[in-house]
Amino acid sequence: MISSAFARSRPLMARYDVSPHMVKWWKAVRPDDGQVRSGFIVSEARRRCDICISESNARHLWITRHVSPYEQQIIVPWIKTWPKRAWAKFSDSGPYLIGTFMIVYGTVVGAEAADKAQDHSYRY
């Protein structure tokens, strides 16, 4: 019964944002790593949209490459840069967080010890 409910939604879940005639064209795309093409400077291939600006005329723009519809790497770049960004954030605010944690923890331990000592002082 559940499978019949989702059977009608399968065509709706299919990807129609990709044109089938572009598949072979995108397989032939090669990265442009700093190559110069007829007076245009090609930017890094890892960027999402490589726009080349002519050195002589800044108004003349030439798009050499853009993101393939099949290239959907949303998480991978974040995972690759996560340790460096985490270390930068920790080294910036880590001492304050550790110091604050130690003060709060010390206050709680001291309050518990004082409460326990007060409870024992009223015993017969």
N, C-alpha and C positions, 0 to 999 in steps of 0.2 A: 504494500500500500504506500509506504514512504517512497519507494523507488519510482512508482508511477507519478507521484507528486512532483518529484524532481526531474522526471523525464521530459517534461514540457519546458523546463527552464534551461536545459542543456544548450539549445540553440542560442538562447539569450546570453549564456555565459561564454560563448565562443568569442574569440578575439577578431573583431572586424576592423580594428584600427590599422592593420597591416595589409598592404596591398600585395597580393600573391605575385604580381609581375616584378616586384622589387627584390625578391629573395635572391635571385642569382646576381643581381647587381651589387647587393651589399656583401655577398661572399667575396667579390673581387676587390673590395676596398682594402687598401694597405695603409698602415700608419705613415704619416709624414713627420719624421723626426728631424726638425730643423733644416729641411731642404729648402733651397731657393729655387723658385720657379718664375722665370721671366720677369725679374724685378720685384717679385713679391716675396716677403718673408713669411714662411710657414711657421705657425706657432706650434706648441707642444701637441703631440697626438693624443695625450691623455685628457686634454680638456674636452668639455662637452661640445663646444661649438668653436671650431677653429676659424677665426676671421683674420684674413691677411690684409694688411694695410700697406699700400705702396709707399715707398719712402719719398717719392717725388710729389705725390698728390694724396693728401690725407683724406680727401673726399671719396676717393676711389676704393671701394671695398669689394673683396672677392671671397665668397664663402667656399672653402675647399672641402669641408667635411662637416657633417652634422650627425647627430645620434641616430643610429639605426633603430627602427621600431623593435627589433629583436634584442637589442642590447639594453637589458634592464638590470643594471647592477646598482641597486640602491644601498644594500647593506655592506657589500664587500669593501668599498672605499672607507666606510666608517670603521669597519673592523681592523683594517690595516693601519689606520692612524689613531686608533683608540688608545693604545698604551702610551704613546707620546703625549697625547692631550691629557690623559689621566695623570701622568707624572707631572706635567706642567701645572695642572690645577692643584695637585696635592702639594707640590713644592711651594706654591704661592700661598695657600691658605691652610696647609697641613699643620704647621706649628701652632696656629691659633686654635684649630679644632682639637688637637691633642691636649693643649694646655687647658682649654675649657672643659674637656672630658675629665682630665685629672682633677681639676678643682671641684667639679660636680660630684665625681666619685668619692673624693676625699671628704667632702661635706656629708654625703650620705653615710659613709662608713663611720665618721665621727659622731653623727647624730644617732646612729644605731648603737654605737658603743656607749654614748651618754645615756640613752634610754635604757639600755640593759643595766648599766651601773645604778641608775635611779631605781629601777625595779628591784634590784638586789638590796638596796639600802633600806627599803621599807619592810624587809622580811624580819621575822622575830628572831 
